[in-house]
Amino acid sequence: MTLRGALWLGGCLVSQLTSSLSLLGPMTIKVELQKIGILGLQLIWIFLHFIVSSFYFLVSIAMTLESYLISCGFLRKYNHLDIDRVQYLAIVVESDEAYNTLKIIELLQWLESMGIRSVCLYDAEGVLKQSKDIILKKVKNASLFQETDEPLQLNCKGFTLEFISASDGKEAVARAASFLLKDKWRKTNMSGDSNQCFSESQMTEALKAVGCGGPDPDLILVYGPSRCHLGFPAWRIRYTEIIHMGPLKSKKYGSLVKAIYKFTMVRQNYGK
């Protein structure tokens, strides 16, 4: 169709629409225009939704391909990880996904093969703690983490696991508060000073005294839909990097390697 023909056809359609609307009353015309406007907005929304969905679909394909290339060793920069920077790693899992014990065991086996030696497993409801015996049995050389005053040794033999939940954090705060109150009451009776306030260092010492201190993870990997630490004890993540890994069911070895590699490349500055 030529440009002149298209203009003639458009003019005919406009004139026909105008004549049709002229036969309707003012209220009817208003209702019809509202329907046309709503239909136009719906079409725009469908178009935008299609564009966004297509974009994320292409991103997921690219990430899957990249993960496959990393797993196969084609991207050489990921073949040499500075694993010394990951002294203590924490895995945070949504409680609903924590029931998939096989996925958790496979994830831990990947970490052990990469050279990670100390891992903390956390979910809010304590599902992982209930599966503790199965996990310790299935993961080679795995043992329970025992808190000591000595610094973590990355090259030590074995694979240590710590299991915590939200209830551990609440219990730790309660026990630490009780310890501080008893200590304050004792010092008040000795000195007569009742205006003593608790400091951050005193709280840290109290948590260690009641056996709830624990090392600060260098890195937390969050598996699940939520992009947060899901209630992981706040006093243990003061300098911790947190990376969201997506759903546990779609975990990939290449994505795990990439996350740890990104952490090892980050320069951390600690304030005074």
Backbone as CSV, one residue per row, in Angstrom:
resi,resn,N_x,N_y,N_z,CA_x,CA_y,CA_z,C_x,C_y,C_z
1,MET,0.854,-1.195,0.000,0.000,0.000,0.000,0.891,1.246,0.000
2,THR,0.539,2.219,-0.838,1.313,3.459,-0.920,0.977,4.367,0.246
3,LEU,1.839,5.405,0.431,1.616,6.360,1.509,0.305,7.096,1.305
4,ARG,-0.025,7.455,0.045,-1.271,8.164,-0.223,-2.468,7.279,0.123
5,GLY,-2.375,5.974,-0.206,-3.470,5.073,0.117,-3.647,4.914,1.610
6,ALA,-2.518,4.836,2.379,-2.608,4.697,3.830,-3.235,5.926,4.465
7,LEU,-2.870,7.119,3.942,-3.472,8.353,4.471,-4.959,8.408,4.170
8,TRP,-5.319,7.944,2.982,-6.754,7.957,2.619,-7.539,7.001,3.510
9,LEU,-6.954,5.799,3.783,-7.628,4.834,4.640,-7.750,5.355,6.064
10,GLY,-6.676,6.000,6.579,-6.739,6.563,7.922,-7.774,7.662,8.024
11,GLY,-7.864,8.496,6.979,-8.875,9.545,6.998,-10.275,8.983,7.002
12,CYS,-10.474,7.884,6.264,-11.801,7.252,6.244,-12.162,6.701,7.615
13,LEU,-11.179,6.072,8.302,-11.442,5.513,9.624,-11.760,6.608,10.646
14,VAL,-11.015,7.708,10.581,-11.266,8.821,11.503,-12.637,9.416,11.276
15,SER,-13.000,9.611,10.000,-14.308,10.173,9.691,-15.429,9.244,10.106
16,GLN,-15.212,7.912,9.950,-16.225,6.957,10.356,-16.387,6.945,11.868
17,LEU,-15.229,7.006,12.627,-15.292,7.049,14.082,-15.973,8.318,14.562
18,THR,-15.691,9.443,13.894,-16.305,10.720,14.274,-17.805,10.677,14.057
19,SER,-18.226,10.135,12.910,-19.660,10.054,12.625,-20.368,9.119,13.579
20,SER,-19.660,8.023,14.001,-20.272,7.075,14.932,-20.440,7.713,16.304
21,LEU,-19.411,8.452,16.744,-19.510,9.115,18.047,-20.545,10.229,18.054
22,SER,-20.739,10.852,16.878,-21.716,11.942,16.814,-23.131,11.444,17.009
23,LEU,-23.360,10.151,16.752,-24.693,9.576,16.932,-24.961,9.208,18.393
24,LEU,-23.909,9.207,19.234,-24.061,8.841,20.633,-24.211,10.085,21.494
25,GLY,-24.758,9.882,22.696,-24.892,10.991,23.622,-23.584,11.303,24.306
26,PRO,-23.509,12.435,24.989,-22.265,12.838,25.669,-21.803,11.822,26.709
27,MET,-22.754,11.280,27.495,-22.367,10.309,28.523,-21.840,9.022,27.907
28,THR,-22.462,8.590,26.842,-22.017,7.369,26.171,-20.625,7.543,25.584
29,ILE,-20.394,8.736,25.001,-19.067,9.021,24.443,-18.007,8.986,25.536
30,LYS,-18.324,9.534,26.708,-17.369,9.554,27.812,-17.039,8.131,28.278
31,VAL,-18.079,7.280,28.374,-17.859,5.900,28.799,-16.997,5.150,27.787
32,GLU,-17.279,5.351,26.490,-16.515,4.674,25.457,-15.049,5.107,25.464
33,LEU,-14.805,6.404,25.679,-13.427,6.897,25.747,-12.683,6.327,26.949
34,GLN,-13.391,6.171,28.076,-12.770,5.570,29.257,-12.383,4.117,28.992
35,LYS,-13.259,3.399,28.296,-12.954,2.003,27.958,-11.728,1.924,27.049
36,ILE,-11.663,2.843,26.079,-10.514,2.862,25.169,-9.231,3.185,25.934
37,GLY,-9.325,4.132,26.901,-8.149,4.483,27.700,-7.672,3.325,28.556
38,ILE,-8.616,2.610,29.184,-8.253,1.458,30.015,-7.608,0.365,29.160
39,LEU,-8.200,0.131,27.972,-7.631,-0.866,27.077,-6.215,-0.490,26.637
40,GLY,-5.993,0.796,26.380,-4.661,1.255,26.004,-3.645,1.055,27.119
41,LEU,-4.059,1.346,28.371,-3.156,1.144,29.508,-2.826,-0.331,29.705
42,GLN,-3.818,-1.192,29.496,-3.575,-2.624,29.623,-2.584,-3.112,28.574
43,LEU,-2.722,-2.600,27.347,-1.794,-2.981,26.283,-0.372,-2.511,26.599
44,ILE,-0.264,-1.289,27.145,1.052,-0.773,27.522,1.669,-1.616,28.623
45,TRP,0.856,-2.010,29.633,1.349,-2.843,30.728,1.814,-4.204,30.214
46,ILE,1.047,-4.819,29.329,1.432,-6.114,28.762,2.748,-5.992,27.998
47,PHE,2.898,-4.907,27.255,4.128,-4.703,26.490,5.332,-4.527,27.407
48,LEU,5.185,-3.715,28.470,6.287,-3.508,29.411,6.632,-4.795,30.151
49,HIS,5.605,-5.553,30.535,5.833,-6.820,31.222,6.598,-7.795,30.320
50,PHE,6.261,-7.793,29.040,6.956,-8.660,28.089,8.420,-8.259,27.948
51,ILE,8.676,-6.943,27.898,10.056,-6.459,27.764,10.887,-6.846,28.991
52,VAL,10.327,-6.606,30.211,11.067,-6.917,31.439,11.290,-8.421,31.574
53,SER,10.257,-9.216,31.292,10.387,-10.673,31.392,11.433,-11.195,30.415
54,SER,11.446,-10.638,29.216,12.431,-11.062,28.220,13.843,-10.716,28.680
55,PHE,13.987,-9.534,29.295,15.310,-9.117,29.780,15.826,-10.071,30.846
56,TYR,14.989,-10.393,31.851,15.434,-11.281,32.920,15.637,-12.709,32.416
57,PHE,14.878,-13.101,31.403,15.073,-14.421,30.813,16.439,-14.509,30.146
58,LEU,16.803,-13.459,29.422,18.117,-13.434,28.772,19.246,-13.380,29.810
59,VAL,19.013,-12.632,30.911,20.023,-12.559,31.973,20.226,-13.926,32.615
60,SER,19.119,-14.644,32.859,19.234,-15.972,33.469,19.972,-16.943,32.552
61,ILE,19.728,-16.838,31.240,20.447,-17.694,30.290,21.940,-17.369,30.308
62,ALA,22.263,-16.073,30.347,23.665,-15.667,30.376,24.356,-16.151,31.651
63,MET,23.659,-16.062,32.794,24.242,-16.497,34.063,24.433,-18.016,34.082
64,THR,23.457,-18.737,33.511,23.586,-20.194,33.439,24.763,-20.598,32.565
65,LEU,24.908,-19.913,31.444,26.032,-20.198,30.546,27.361,-19.875,31.220
66,GLU,27.421,-18.744,31.910,28.647,-18.368,32.608,28.988,-19.384,33.698
67,SER,27.952,-19.836,34.437,28.175,-20.834,35.474,28.714,-22.130,34.880
68,TYR,28.199,-22.521,33.735,28.675,-23.738,33.075,30.131,-23.585,32.643
69,LEU,30.483,-22.430,32.096,31.861,-22.202,31.662,32.824,-22.193,32.843
70,ILE,32.365,-21.627,33.984,33.215,-21.633,35.182,33.414,-23.054,35.686
71,SER,32.330,-23.835,35.699,32.412,-25.220,36.181,33.347,-26.055,35.318
72,CYS,33.357,-25.778,34.023,34.212,-26.535,33.104,35.645,-26.021,33.071
73,GLY,35.905,-24.882,33.721,37.253,-24.348,33.778,37.666,-23.514,32.582
74,PHE,36.693,-23.103,31.742,37.034,-22.310,30.565,37.379,-20.864,30.926
75,LEU,36.793,-20.327,31.992,37.122,-18.974,32.443,38.242,-19.082,33.477
76,ARG,39.462,-18.867,33.031,40.633,-19.201,33.838,40.792,-18.364,35.092
77,LYS,40.250,-17.157,35.096,40.460,-16.309,36.265,39.778,-16.875,37.513
78,TYR,38.793,-17.761,37.318,38.109,-18.370,38.457,38.773,-19.662,38.916
79,ASN,39.832,-20.081,38.230,40.476,-21.345,38.575,41.376,-21.233,39.795
80,HIS,41.778,-20.029,40.143,42.693,-19.837,41.272,42.046,-18.864,42.263
81,LEU,41.460,-19.422,43.320,40.804,-18.615,44.337,41.747,-18.365,45.506
82,ASP,41.711,-17.132,46.020,42.485,-16.804,47.215,41.669,-17.240,48.430
83,ILE,41.623,-18.547,48.643,40.750,-19.118,49.664,41.165,-18.724,51.072
84,ASP,42.391,-18.217,51.238,42.856,-17.782,52.557,42.003,-16.648,53.128
85,ARG,41.313,-15.921,52.265,40.496,-14.799,52.731,39.149,-15.260,53.291
86,VAL,38.820,-16.518,53.078,37.544,-17.043,53.582,37.838,-17.992,54.732
87,GLN,38.177,-17.423,55.870,38.481,-18.226,57.047,37.219,-18.891,57.600
88,TYR,36.107,-18.168,57.562,34.854,-18.692,58.124,33.710,-18.257,57.220
89,LEU,32.961,-19.225,56.716,31.876,-18.978,55.775,30.556,-19.358,56.422
90,ALA,29.530,-18.539,56.199,28.190,-18.830,56.717,27.216,-19.043,55.556
91,ILE,26.364,-20.048,55.704,25.315,-20.330,54.738,23.975,-20.062,55.416
92,VAL,23.211,-19.120,54.896,21.884,-18.793,55.422,20.846,-19.312,54.443
93,VAL,19.913,-20.121,54.939,18.927,-20.772,54.078,17.528,-20.480,54.610
94,GLU,16.587,-20.218,53.704,15.185,-20.113,54.084,14.747,-21.428,54.722
95,SER,13.954,-21.345,55.780,13.555,-22.546,56.501,12.795,-23.533,55.619
96,ASP,11.985,-23.014,54.670,11.249,-23.908,53.776,12.198,-24.709,52.890
97,GLU,13.294,-24.093,52.464,14.256,-24.779,51.608,15.256,-25.607,52.407
98,ALA,15.349,-25.340,53.708,16.306,-26.072,54.542,15.933,-27.546,54.696
99,TYR,14.687,-27.905,54.361,14.277,-29.309,54.438,14.931,-30.146,53.340
100,ASN,15.459,-29.501,52.306,16.123,-30.237,51.226,17.552,-30.572,51.656
101,THR,17.668,-31.604,52.455,18.957,-31.967,53.045,19.980,-32.355,51.990
102,LEU,19.544,-33.017,50.916,20.477,-33.452,49.883,21.159,-32.257,49.214
103,LYS,20.405,-31.185,48.992,20.988,-29.980,48.398,22.009,-29.360,49.341
104,ILE,21.701,-29.350,50.630,22.624,-28.796,51.621,23.909,-29.613,51.664
105,ILE,23.775,-30.928,51.658,24.952,-31.800,51.694,25.818,-31.589,50.453
106,GLU,25.183,-31.498,49.288,25.942,-31.271,48.051,26.664,-29.926,48.090
107,LEU,25.998,-28.911,48.615,26.619,-27.590,48.734,27.839,-27.640,49.648
108,LEU,27.730,-28.340,50.766,28.856,-28.466,51.687,30.004,-29.247,51.056
109,GLN,29.683,-30.255,50.276,30.735,-31.018,49.582,31.476,-30.146,48.574
110,TRP,30.753,-29.271,47.903,31.402,-28.324,46.996,32.368,-27.421,47.758
111,LEU,31.920,-26.889,48.891,32.751,-25.978,49.677,34.002,-26.681,50.185
112,GLU,33.839,-27.927,50.626,35.000,-28.669,51.118,35.999,-28.918,49.996
113,SER,35.501,-29.230,48.800,36.409,-29.475,47.674,37.148,-28.209,47.256
114,MET,36.565,-27.037,47.538,37.211,-25.774,47.198,38.252,-25.356,48.225
115,GLY,38.246,-26.007,49.380,39.241,-25.688,50.403,38.689,-24.974,51.617
116,ILE,37.382,-24.726,51.666,36.776,-24.118,52.850,36.800,-25.136,53.975
117,ARG,37.182,-24.706,55.172,37.316,-25.638,56.284,36.360,-25.370,57.437
118,SER,35.746,-24.203,57.503,34.836,-23.888,58.603,33.590,-23.211,58.050
119,VAL,32.424,-23.801,58.327,31.159,-23.309,57.777,30.120,-23.250,58.890
120,CYS,29.351,-22.176,58.892,28.224,-22.025,59.809,26.933,-22.154,59.007
121,LEU,26.040,-23.037,59.434,24.750,-23.243,58.774,23.659,-22.620,59.628
122,TYR,22.838,-21.780,58.994,21.797,-21.062,59.736,20.478,-21.083,58.981
123,ASP,19.402,-21.359,59.704,18.045,-21.055,59.246,17.241,-20.650,60.469
124,ALA,16.243,-19.820,60.278,15.557,-19.188,61.403,14.854,-20.194,62.309
125,GLU,14.262,-21.230,61.753,13.439,-22.159,62.535,14.206,-23.364,63.056
126,GLY,15.476,-23.473,62.739,16.270,-24.576,63.256,16.094,-25.893,62.527
127,VAL,15.677,-25.843,61.273,15.495,-27.067,60.485,16.833,-27.772,60.270
128,LEU,17.872,-26.999,59.998,19.188,-27.585,59.754,19.751,-28.247,61.015
129,LYS,19.430,-27.698,62.180,19.889,-28.312,63.425,19.249,-29.684,63.628
130,GLN,18.018,-29.834,63.154,17.347,-31.126,63.269,17.977,-32.170,62.347
131,SER,18.572,-31.706,61.249,19.226,-32.619,60.300,20.720,-32.711,60.550
132,LYS,21.172,-32.257,61.704,22.606,-32.172,61.998,23.286,-33.533,61.900
133,ASP,22.695,-34.564,62.477,23.330,-35.883,62.486,23.481,-36.442,61.075
134,ILE,22.465,-36.244,60.239,22.524,-36.742,58.859,23.606,-36.012,58.080
135,ILE,23.680,-34.705,58.251,24.671,-33.909,57.517,26.085,-34.288,57.935
136,LEU,26.301,-34.430,59.241,27.632,-34.795,59.732,28.044,-36.181,59.245
137,LYS,27.069,-37.062,59.071,27.375,-38.417,58.608,27.700,-38.457,57.124
138,LYS,27.006,-37.625,56.325,27.161,-37.670,54.875,28.349,-36.859,54.374
139,VAL,28.720,-35.798,55.083,29.829,-34.944,54.647,31.131,-35.521,55.179
140,LYS,32.066,-35.762,54.297,33.330,-36.402,54.654,34.144,-35.526,55.603
141,ASN,34.690,-36.143,56.646,35.570,-35.478,57.624,34.891,-34.329,58.363
142,ALA,33.561,-34.333,58.413,32.837,-33.239,59.070,32.751,-33.476,60.569
143,SER,32.878,-32.386,61.335,32.750,-32.448,62.784,32.134,-31.152,63.275
144,LEU,31.606,-31.187,64.498,30.977,-29.994,65.054,32.023,-28.961,65.453
145,PHE,31.688,-27.711,65.223,32.588,-26.615,65.573,32.621,-26.438,67.084
146,GLN,33.808,-26.336,67.640,33.991,-26.093,69.061,34.639,-24.730,69.236
147,GLU,33.963,-23.842,69.953,34.482,-22.484,70.128,35.694,-22.483,71.052
148,THR,36.750,-21.840,70.611,37.959,-21.677,71.406,38.458,-20.248,71.284
149,ASP,39.408,-19.899,72.103,40.007,-18.559,72.043,41.074,-18.452,70.965
150,GLU,41.464,-19.586,70.391,42.488,-19.566,69.367,41.898,-19.145,68.025
151,PRO,42.662,-18.457,67.174,42.171,-18.065,65.864,41.959,-19.275,64.963
152,LEU,41.054,-19.133,64.005,40.774,-20.223,63.077,41.992,-20.520,62.212
153,GLN,42.231,-21.784,61.982,43.326,-22.213,61.125,42.736,-22.805,59.855
154,LEU,42.959,-22.132,58.724,42.347,-22.557,57.470,42.864,-23.902,57.014
155,ASN,44.146,-24.169,57.191,44.738,-25.386,56.655,44.657,-26.577,57.609
156,CYS,43.825,-26.454,58.643,43.691,-27.561,59.561,42.945,-28.708,58.881
157,LYS,43.176,-29.900,59.383,42.524,-31.062,58.801,41.069,-31.115,59.234
158,GLY,40.244,-31.710,58.382,38.843,-31.851,58.715,37.999,-30.697,58.203
159,PHE,36.717,-30.789,58.495,35.732,-29.828,58.004,34.756,-29.573,59.150
160,THR,34.811,-28.377,59.749,34.007,-28.078,60.929,32.725,-27.371,60.547
161,LEU,31.635,-27.753,61.199,30.318,-27.192,60.927,29.698,-26.659,62.215
162,GLU,29.074,-25.500,62.115,28.336,-24.918,63.226,26.873,-24.778,62.806
163,PHE,25.951,-25.183,63.668,24.524,-25.117,63.379,23.864,-24.150,64.356
164,ILE,23.251,-23.091,63.830,22.564,-22.124,64.679,21.222,-21.753,64.067
165,SER,20.365,-21.164,64.895,19.047,-20.711,64.447,18.700,-19.421,65.170
166,ALA,17.514,-18.891,64.897,17.103,-17.634,65.522,16.978,-17.783,67.032
167,SER,16.576,-18.954,67.512,16.431,-19.162,68.954,17.778,-19.059,69.672
168,ASP,18.855,-19.442,68.993,20.186,-19.317,69.594,20.536,-17.860,69.844
169,GLY,20.144,-16.987,68.900,20.419,-15.568,69.079,19.664,-14.980,70.258
170,LYS,18.393,-15.351,70.397,17.593,-14.845,71.518,18.125,-15.362,72.846
171,GLU,18.466,-16.642,72.878,19.001,-17.224,74.104,20.339,-16.586,74.463
172,ALA,21.159,-16.304,73.440,22.458,-15.695,73.696,22.311,-14.313,74.313
173,VAL,21.388,-13.517,73.778,21.168,-12.171,74.324,20.676,-12.249,75.764
174,ALA,19.750,-13.186,76.026,19.209,-13.313,77.382,20.292,-13.733,78.377
175,ARG,21.120,-14.694,77.981,22.178,-15.168,78.875,23.242,-14.103,79.089
176,ALA,23.582,-13.369,78.015,24.571,-12.303,78.148,24.053,-11.177,79.034
177,ALA,22.760,-10.828,78.862,22.167,-9.775,79.696,22.154,-10.189,81.168
178,SER,21.819,-11.456,81.409,21.816,-11.943,82.792,23.216,-11.895,83.389
179,PHE,24.216,-12.268,82.585,25.606,-12.234,83.049,26.028,-10.804,83.385
180,LEU,25.675,-9.849,82.510,26.061,-8.455,82.753,25.371,-7.877,83.980
181,LEU,24.096,-8.224,84.160,23.368,-7.707,85.318,23.959,-8.243,86.618
182,LYS,24.317,-9.522,86.633,24.929,-10.087,87.834,26.271,-9.427,88.115
183,ASP,27.049,-9.212,87.030,28.354,-8.580,87.188,28.198,-7.142,87.659
184,LYS,27.200,-6.431,87.110,26.977,-5.043,87.519,26.518,-4.978,88.970
185,TRP,25.635,-5.907,89.359,25.144,-5.908,90.735,26.288,-6.155,91.717
186,ARG,27.204,-7.043,91.340,28.343,-7.334,92.198,29.248,-6.103,92.329
187,LYS,29.521,-5.439,91.200,30.388,-4.265,91.248,29.719,-3.095,91.952
188,THR,28.387,-2.991,91.836,27.665,-1.914,92.512,27.754,-2.066,94.020
189,ASN,27.617,-3.297,94.495,27.728,-3.538,95.935,29.130,-3.235,96.449
190,MET,30.127,-3.441,95.575,31.497,-3.201,96.003,31.871,-1.724,95.955
191,SER,31.375,-0.990,94.928,31.787,0.399,94.757,30.700,1.398,95.116
192,GLY,29.436,0.969,95.147,28.346,1.883,95.441,27.933,2.740,94.261
193,ASP,28.504,2.536,93.105,28.177,3.306,91.901,27.071,2.586,91.143
194,SER,25.889,3.206,91.028,24.726,2.589,90.372,24.470,3.172,88.984
195,ASN,25.364,3.999,88.475,25.163,4.650,87.175,26.005,4.016,86.066
196,GLN,26.483,2.819,86.289,27.330,2.168,85.304,26.507,1.744,84.085
197,CYS,27.013,2.022,82.888,26.351,1.640,81.638,27.155,0.546,80.947
198,PHE,26.460,-0.253,80.139,27.128,-1.337,79.421,27.679,-0.813,78.104
199,SER,28.864,-1.239,77.764,29.486,-0.861,76.505,29.443,-2.041,75.538
200,GLU,29.786,-1.765,74.277,29.805,-2.810,73.260,30.839,-3.877,73.583
201,SER,31.988,-3.460,74.049,33.031,-4.427,74.391,32.599,-5.330,75.542
202,GLN,31.871,-4.759,76.522,31.377,-5.575,77.633,30.360,-6.606,77.143
203,MET,29.517,-6.200,76.192,28.538,-7.138,75.639,29.231,-8.264,74.890
204,THR,30.278,-7.918,74.150,31.035,-8.938,73.420,31.688,-9.918,74.382
205,GLU,32.264,-9.393,75.449,32.896,-10.260,76.450,31.857,-11.135,77.141
206,ALA,30.668,-10.582,77.388,29.616,-11.360,78.036,29.147,-12.503,77.142
207,LEU,29.015,-12.245,75.851,28.613,-13.297,74.913,29.642,-14.413,74.865
208,LYS,30.915,-14.044,74.891,31.967,-15.063,74.911,31.956,-15.820,76.225
209,ALA,31.682,-15.123,77.323,31.694,-15.759,78.640,30.601,-16.815,78.769
210,VAL,29.457,-16.578,78.130,28.354,-17.546,78.204,28.402,-18.551,77.066
211,GLY,29.485,-18.502,76.266,29.670,-19.477,75.204,28.842,-19.232,73.963
212,CYS,28.481,-17.980,73.690,27.648,-17.657,72.525,28.304,-16.612,71.630
213,GLY,29.607,-16.479,71.738,30.287,-15.489,70.900,30.407,-15.962,69.471
214,GLY,31.264,-16.907,69.265,31.450,-17.449,67.924,32.215,-16.495,67.031
215,PRO,32.922,-17.023,66.027,33.676,-16.165,65.110,32.775,-15.417,64.152
216,ASP,33.231,-14.266,63.700,32.486,-13.493,62.704,32.734,-14.084,61.314
217,PRO,31.692,-14.452,60.580,31.910,-14.966,59.214,32.503,-13.892,58.313
218,ASP,33.422,-14.287,57.470,33.953,-13.366,56.465,32.927,-13.124,55.367
219,LEU,32.142,-14.158,55.074,31.192,-14.103,53.963,29.948,-14.889,54.320
220,ILE,28.775,-14.318,53.996,27.497,-15.013,54.151,26.873,-15.186,52.775
221,LEU,26.507,-16.414,52.449,25.793,-16.724,51.220,24.351,-17.046,51.576
222,VAL,23.422,-16.255,51.036,22.002,-16.396,51.367,21.304,-17.140,50.244
223,TYR,20.675,-18.266,50.587,19.915,-19.055,49.623,18.431,-18.950,49.967
224,GLY,17.654,-18.421,49.020,16.226,-18.238,49.226,15.748,-16.986,48.532
225,PRO,14.433,-16.723,48.560,13.906,-15.537,47.877,14.240,-14.210,48.563
226,SER,14.457,-14.237,49.874,14.695,-12.996,50.626,16.137,-12.536,50.465
227,ARG,16.311,-11.243,50.296,17.647,-10.658,50.174,18.062,-10.028,51.497
228,CYS,18.153,-10.848,52.541,18.575,-10.377,53.863,19.180,-11.563,54.608
229,HIS,19.705,-11.302,55.801,20.375,-12.368,56.550,19.407,-13.190,57.392
230,LEU,18.108,-12.892,57.342,17.055,-13.721,57.952,17.225,-13.914,59.454
231,GLY,17.780,-12.913,60.117,17.895,-12.981,61.573,19.187,-13.578,62.086
232,PHE,20.196,-13.718,61.231,21.506,-14.201,61.682,22.015,-13.262,62.779
233,PRO,22.603,-13.787,63.872,23.033,-12.934,64.998,23.795,-11.694,64.552
234,ALA,23.236,-10.542,64.871,23.773,-9.275,64.355,25.170,-8.979,64.871
235,TRP,25.498,-9.420,66.090,26.818,-9.116,66.649,27.939,-9.915,65.982
236,ARG,27.583,-10.830,65.092,28.597,-11.627,64.404,28.781,-11.231,62.942
237,ILE,28.121,-10.174,62.499,28.228,-9.779,61.090,28.604,-8.306,60.955
238,ARG,29.454,-7.835,61.840,29.854,-6.427,61.811,30.679,-6.093,60.578
239,TYR,31.505,-7.006,60.120,32.356,-6.777,58.953,32.139,-7.854,57.885
240,THR,30.961,-8.428,57.864,30.683,-9.557,56.977,30.092,-9.098,55.652
241,GLU,30.578,-9.672,54.568,29.998,-9.459,53.250,28.835,-10.430,53.063
242,ILE,27.725,-9.944,52.509,26.535,-10.767,52.297,26.219,-10.798,50.809
243,ILE,26.071,-12.006,50.256,25.766,-12.188,48.831,24.522,-13.060,48.702
244,HIS,23.551,-12.586,47.950,22.331,-13.370,47.700,22.573,-14.308,46.531
245,MET,22.261,-15.592,46.725,22.565,-16.620,45.732,21.341,-17.152,45.009
246,GLY,20.146,-16.691,45.356,18.946,-17.204,44.715,18.425,-18.454,45.411
247,PRO,17.423,-19.116,44.828,16.846,-20.316,45.443,17.858,-21.453,45.561
248,LEU,17.733,-22.230,46.629,18.642,-23.352,46.850,18.470,-24.421,45.778
249,LYS,17.240,-24.607,45.308,16.978,-25.666,44.336,17.672,-25.413,42.999
250,SER,17.997,-24.151,42.703,18.663,-23.831,41.435,20.124,-23.447,41.636
251,LYS,20.726,-23.880,42.732,22.136,-23.569,43.003,23.025,-24.189,41.930
252,LYS,24.142,-23.532,41.665,25.098,-24.002,40.664,26.510,-23.859,41.209
253,TYR,27.348,-24.817,40.868,28.736,-24.787,41.331,29.456,-23.555,40.800
254,GLY,29.234,-23.219,39.529,29.887,-22.053,38.952,29.492,-20.761,39.649
255,SER,28.215,-20.643,40.036,27.766,-19.447,40.751,28.416,-19.346,42.121
256,LEU,28.621,-20.502,42.765,29.286,-20.514,44.070,30.734,-20.058,43.933
257,VAL,31.421,-20.556,42.929,32.812,-20.152,42.689,32.890,-18.656,42.396
258,LYS,31.963,-18.164,41.575,31.970,-16.747,41.217,31.739,-15.861,42.440
259,ALA,30.814,-16.266,43.326,30.529,-15.474,44.525,31.757,-15.383,45.428
260,ILE,32.432,-16.502,45.629,33.628,-16.499,46.479,34.754,-15.704,45.811
261,TYR,34.851,-15.824,44.495,35.879,-15.067,43.771,35.630,-13.560,43.908
262,LYS,34.377,-13.132,43.773,34.050,-11.707,43.914,34.405,-11.212,45.311
263,PHE,34.170,-12.047,46.329,34.507,-11.638,47.685,36.008,-11.477,47.854
264,THR,36.770,-12.404,47.289,38.225,-12.335,47.440,38.826,-11.134,46.723
265,MET,38.079,-10.563,45.774,38.582,-9.408,45.039,38.170,-8.087,45.670
266,VAL,37.334,-8.142,46.717,36.854,-6.922,47.373,37.899,-6.428,48.360
267,ARG,38.139,-5.139,48.340,39.049,-4.546,49.313,38.238,-4.002,50.476
268,GLN,38.503,-4.509,51.668,37.761,-4.105,52.853,38.569,-3.090,53.654
269,ASN,37.919,-1.974,53.966,38.522,-0.916,54.778,37.832,-0.887,56.140
270,TYR,38.588,-1.003,57.194,38.042,-1.010,58.542,38.299,0.355,59.201
271,GLY,37.229,0.963,59.679,37.361,2.261,60.342,37.941,2.121,61.740
272,LYS,38.420,3.236,62.254,38.992,3.230,63.600,37.889,3.343,64.636
